[in-house]
Amino acid sequence: PTDFGFGARDFVQTFHFLEEVGLTTGKPDEVAEYKKDKQRLNKDLGIDLDRDVIDQFEGDASLAVGLDGGFALRSELRDPAAAQKTLEKATPRLKKAFAKENVGIVTPKRPEGVYAMATADGDKFVFAVRDDKFVMATDAGRLEEFAAQSASQVEGASGSFVMAADARTIANEVARQQGQGAASLFTSSLGD
């Protein structure tokens, strides 16, 4: 695999901790702007971002970032049915909420389908509830593949964050992309 893998234990606790640190240590005008933007989003989307989005995430979260710039994010959900209803309610309102950024939104014909968002500068994101997980990615294929996978333990890892990568495979892929196909002669010492 040519992805860098990241894992976070108890994503909600980490998010709220980092948010509180930012609110406590941030410049007063930046803190006021953050609070104002959050209130505006709550109103525009018709939801409470903390209750209906952030606090829905439960347990561990996983992120895979590819050399191609693509990514996939997955988190367990406290109440998948409630999270699905939040998507149904808030996603169509994203276009209005981000009117200055000129985003495009596609909602699925079926509620359990894949939602899509594209920005004016070409970034694309897809997201959905799959089983008991929220999954977001840069394309539908990556979303479905990541949704079907299970998180795995990283041997010897401890703490809130972990990163895993196959250095040899990544180095060989970077070299291949640069037209240096014989890179394995130099990366074989990286081991498994």
Buried (B, 14 or more C-beta within 10 A) or exposed (E): EBBBBBBBBBBBEBBBEEBEEEEEEEEEEEBEEBEEEBEEBBEBBEBBBBEBBBBBBBBBBBBBBBEEEBBBBBBBBBBBEEBBBBBBEBBBBBBEBBEEEEBEBEBBEEEEEBBBBBEEEEEBBBBBBBEBBBBBBBBBEBBBBBBEEEBEEEEEEEEEEBEBBBEBBBBBBBBBEEEEEEBBEEBEEBEE
